[in-house]
């Protein structure tokens, strides 16, 4: 039985090729045969924006149906909030037949354990973003935002996205990557030697030693109109970071 991990698809109606690539990926998991998928973990930024579970369009409805079919076939589906879809709630997860995970989640695969994160909370050198994150993750702010009319929420999300893109162009690349000291702190706190996350769009497998302990950090890549990224992990084997065309 194999566990799959993806993140940073940033799905929206403007990128139908990417959406179709995702639907094909899900179909392949359903038809995986002897390499049957046991679970699919979606580690944040599944959507480009998410303004509440009451938002509906044809793409979100297709996604719900696709993931519900996957869940009904026996594959467990898990969601984690990203910095784009942190308003995703239990209602959406339930409609997909899935489960919404805590921000930091420890899983066990065979005899191995790993810490799962989206990854944005590790980018602590980006002080501007961390301040915004503190506000946006505040339950009071979220409740107030979700009480607003849908058109106001959609307009806010579009403006926030535009401002974020402008801000990123002005920042040095290194401050938008994870801070190693925080990586080690979170892994020590969780008692793990392996961390899986997305967010930075810098797919790679990093290995190092910390206090004499071998550690590993696997970073998922972001999807495009022709390529996706995943981690494939089977009990007793090492997790494998892979890209694939569609």
Order of alpha helices (4+ residues) and beta strands (2+ residues): beta-alpha-beta-alpha-beta-alpha-beta-beta-beta-alpha-alpha-alpha-alpha-beta-beta-beta-beta-beta
